[in-house]
């Protein structure tokens, strides 16, 4: 397999908000609700779409799962391509 098709599948960006370890669940829930509310406003949605981004919210656990999934996918890509640190 050549590197081109592998790299074509590697281009994904995940953006999220993070809080320090130990942040109370109530604070995280409040922040999540407010971010979700803002992400669904037509003005912000349009701004994101205009720069090629699709706004998506969700519970903190969904972001954690997506990050683990992408990390595993990229690790496989690196192994398949034989990429080594220099």
N, C-alpha and C positions, 0 to 999 in steps of 0.2 A: 504494500500500500504506500502511496506517495504521501508526502506531508500536506500537500494542498487540500485534499478532501478532509483530512483530519482537522486542519486549522479552520476550515469553513464551518465545522460543527462546534468549534470551541468558542465562538464569539457570543458570549452572554454576559450581561452585567446584572448584578443583584444589588439593589440599594435597600438599606433598612435602617431603622433607628435602634440604637442599643442603649442599655442602661447599665450602670455598675452592678456588680454582683451584690446581692443583698437588698436591692431596691424593693420596697414593699409591693406585693402583688396588686394592691389597690391603686398604687401610683402608676404601675405599668398598665393596668386596665384603663385608667383614666386617659393616659397618654395615647393608648391604642384607639380608644373611642374617638378622641379628638382628631388624630391623624386620619382615621377612616372617614370622619365627617368631612375634613378638608379635601381629601383625595377624591371625593365624589362630587365636589362642586364643579359645575360646567366650566368655569373659568380656568381652574387649575388643570382639569382633565385636558382641555384644549391646549394649554401651554405645554404639557408633557407630550401630547400627541404631535404637536408641531415640531418638536425636536427629536421625534422618533422613539419616544419612550411611552410605554403603556403603564399608567399608574395602577397599582394593585395593592390592596391592603389585605389584612387577615390577622389571625391571632398570632402571637409570638411563636407558638409551636410550629406554625406553618413555615415561618421564615427559617427556623432552626432546621426543619426537615429539608427544605429546599437547599439550604447551604450545604448540608451533609450530602444530599443527592448530587449537587454540582461538584463538590469536592471529589467524590468518588468517580464521577464521570471524567473530570479533568485528569485525575490520577491515572485512570485507564488510558486516556489519550496519550499522556506522557510516556507511560510504559510501552504502549503500542508503537509510538514513534521513536522509541529508544532515546528519548531526550535525557541528557545527563547534565548535572550542574558542572560548571567550569570553575 
